[in-house]
Amino acid sequence: MTATLIDGKAFAAGLRARVAEEVRALAARGVVPGLAVVLVGEDPASAVYVRNKAAQTVEAGMRSFQHRLPASTGQAELLALVATLNADPAVDGILVQLPLPAQIDPQAVIEAIAPEKDVDGFHPMNVGRLATGMAGLVPCTPLGASMLIDSVRPDVAGLEAVVIGRSSIVGKPMAQLLLQRSATVTIAHSRTRDLAAVCRRADVLVAAVGRPEMVRGDWIKPGAVVIDVGINRVPSPEGGEGRTRLVGDVAFAEAAAVAGAITPVPGGVGPMTIACLLANTLQAAKARRGI
Ligand code: NDP
């Protein structure tokens, strides 16, 4: 391996410590930021995320409010809860864990969250603010990914950046963040022709696809910064029946032999997401109080 390993786990720990320090300073002024997390249904992966979010919120010195609703919850009921949280002065951030059960329209829920409490950054107001370069709440995963890019390549102006994936949660906001930093940005997706050739141009390559090890070593420009957002569970070669392991969208060993810097999976972008959620909650708490 020739690439520098970008240690997202360590970076996230540092970010959480910085957030906790600011939270302590706010608490001394009588302000304790609060994050409300809403989970509808019993999806086991979502339950783990929600538990981790709550634990890290408390660890950072903030208040955590958890709302668990049954899978049968109707849209009106969920919207009513969101309205209550919007009006609650103790709540600075609201996160409704996705995916939601089929009877609920996720977009309606996202649009019901007060933009100043939208710590996921999914509300059209925050999407628009990011697109127009105004201050706002930025989606946690691309925000974390951009911090990791900054840590190894602080100036991306004029560089070629390729983002694979155009979701509203990762790909599009990631591209906006890179554009804000004056990179020349290409967004690739499932209809892109000759994806390998497009990727080979990239000085900064972000993979947010959800396909295990799709990006091969010979797709990487020598020296490039490679950010692997993908989290894919695949059968484990060692271990018995039913054993699985996590891999990214990038074939790590191959890519690490060519890249200048690369994030591992796990331990790369993943840990940054919750750390950025805490940072966004702190930002929302300060902004709401004019601090
Ligand atoms: P989506 O499924 O919403 O988007 C995937 C994107 O990849 C789409 O834009 C799709 O294109 C594109 N795509 C699919 N197949 C190909 C292909 N063969 N070639 C090129 N592009 C392709 O996923 P998300 O954006 O939500 O997540 C992406 C990955 O990131 C997942 O593995 C997810 O688990 C992970 N993730 C990790 C997070 C974390 O680290 N905390 C948080 C969020 C996500 P098209 O639009 O044309 O269909």
Residues whose N, C-alpha, C, O or C-beta is under 5 A from the ligand:
A	BS01	NDP	T141 G165 R166 S167 I169 V170 G171 A188 H189 S190 R191 A208 V209 G210 V229 G230 I231 N232 V269 G270 T273
